[in-house]
Amino acid sequence: MQLGFAGMGIMGSAMARNLLRAGHAVSVWNRTASKCEPLAAEGAAVAASLPELARAADIVFICVADTPDVEAVLFGPQGLVEGLGPGKIVVDHSTISPEATVAFAERVNALGAAYLDAPVSGGETGAINATLTIMVGGEAAVLEQVRPYLAAMGRSIVHCGPQGSGQKVKAVNQVICALNILATSEGMLLAKRMGLDLEVVHRVVSSGAAASWMLSNLGPKMIANDFAPGFMIKLQAKDLRIAAASIEALGGGLPGTALTHRLFDEAVAAGLGEQGTQGLVNLLGWNEA
Amino acid sequence: MQLGFAGMGIMGSAMARNLLRAGHAVSVWNRTASKCEPLAAEGAAVAASLPELARAADIVFICVADTPDVEAVLFGPQGLVEGLGPGKIVVDHSTISPEATVAFAERVNALGAAYLDAPVSGGETGAINATLTIMVGGEAAVLEQVRPYLAAMGRSIVHCGPQGSGQKVKAVNQVICALNILATSEGMLLAKRMGLDLEVVHRVVSSGAAASWMLSNLGPKMIANDFAPGFMIKLQAKDLRIAAASIEALGGGLPGTALTHRLFDEAVAAGLGEQGTQGLVNLLGWNEA
């Protein structure tokens, strides 16, 4: 089985590397070709174009930033579709619009190729350690064909429903994450303003009903004034924009998500976009507290 | 050592029962005296008045609903202060205003008695099972005198700082809890509106960065349309009112907490006050989704 991988960013390169290390034949492509070099040094073939990548591969994985990027990779001039046909499978790991995903899948299916949306959760660490959660939308039989390769990149591979369902579950995930980040930010900021011992507060509140992954993982970074990115504010803002569009289409009325969407956009506008999501406390005045 | 306990509500009666079962001599008091009967049947003495309770006890525990209730128990006509004096200790387990707590503590200290604020987290289950987290503000030496009795009621007993600090940490805890409840509510509601399999969504998002105590504990109740109270909406609203007053005094600017305060107040106004906090989804339109 020949594999192709389009998108050698932080996530894509780590995921493609895990496919290589599992012994698979992998061709890679990136818009900026130089980013393929580390993978080439580890044994990947480098495709000169997306049509070539699609022609060489039975399964093409995509991991790029946003909805227009997936659209360009698939359907742009010199896009994957020029090399896609019956028997081939496209697996999109990007986090993009569920509605656009359904349209993309239909266009790919019309060429005789299969399509799965398969956004991931777990960040750079999860990508490197192959411990990602992979949320899959599409036909269960296609997922079973692809599962051995997904298992080289992630630990939990969950079939969520028909095409677009992986993106929908990812949107739900990001809505919850964003509000839990805000919870951690406001709680820690209030503790700081109250003059409390932050280590003690963090230990106490983490032990009970206020516990969350975000409190456990981001709280200590806030206390240490460590704003290096695990997951960047600008990407959380993008994911909230995608969720907000879905929410709007369903009638709106999720006030907490509307608030976090506005706050993460404000954080980007304030120049905090490259900080980790714990940097949301900086928008709220952490260093004036 | 003679113990007194004022307030035989859900929490107070369970906590006093654990003191009795640990072999301590306990006198109890409640505004509605009939609520003392179950404890009397298990061996507690019933005090005819708060001054009598204070005179009979070396340590008086209080567990009532709100700031004015604690004020009335301490300083009202026929209040505890009429029986307090040197060598006695007051321990307030209620969740009330940190600022009022400091004032109450000063007035009690002026009589020669010691004062600890010691709000609890863990709900009715924690009170029954003696697994409460107890957040203590006041002198460390006084806490050490009281610790053996607190250990009969809770599992984690944490000294948070001077008088008022227990209430401050509790306010931080409730700010985080409220936003995590909103996160769970909006995430599950979005999943329902999207037509996703709620069991699958809950399992997937609980396994990663969206994980929280609230998602694990309240998500399944939402799916089951079980709105019976673990912790009532009206009490969460009261705790947010207390936190909001502290935040306001510190300059404001916590938009997520302001939003949850407004939403929990709206839920009470909508008649949802006696539901568990998972009932916040009902304010957002759970059964129209």
Interface residues (C-beta under 8 A of the other chain):
Chain A: P98 S121 G122 G123 T133 M135 S156 V158 H159 C160 G161 S165 K168 V169 A171 V172 N173 Q174 V175 I176 C177 A178 L179 N180 L182 A183 T184 S185 E186 G187 M188 L189 L190 A191 R193 M194 L196 D197 V200 V201 R203 V204 V205 S207 G208 A209 A210 A211 S212 W213 M214 L215 N217 F231 A243 S246 I247 L250 G251 G253 L254 P255 G256 T257 L259 T260 L263 L284 G285
Chain B: P98 S121 G122 G123 T133 M135 S156 V158 H159 C160 G161 S165 K168 V169 A171 V172 N173 V175 I176 C177 A178 L179 N180 L182 A183 T184 S185 E186 G187 M188 L189 L190 A191 R193 M194 L196 D197 V200 V201 R203 V204 V205 S207 G208 A209 A210 A211 S212 W213 M214 L215 N217 F231 A243 S246 I247 L250 G251 G253 L254 P255 G256 T257 L259 T260 L263 L284 G285
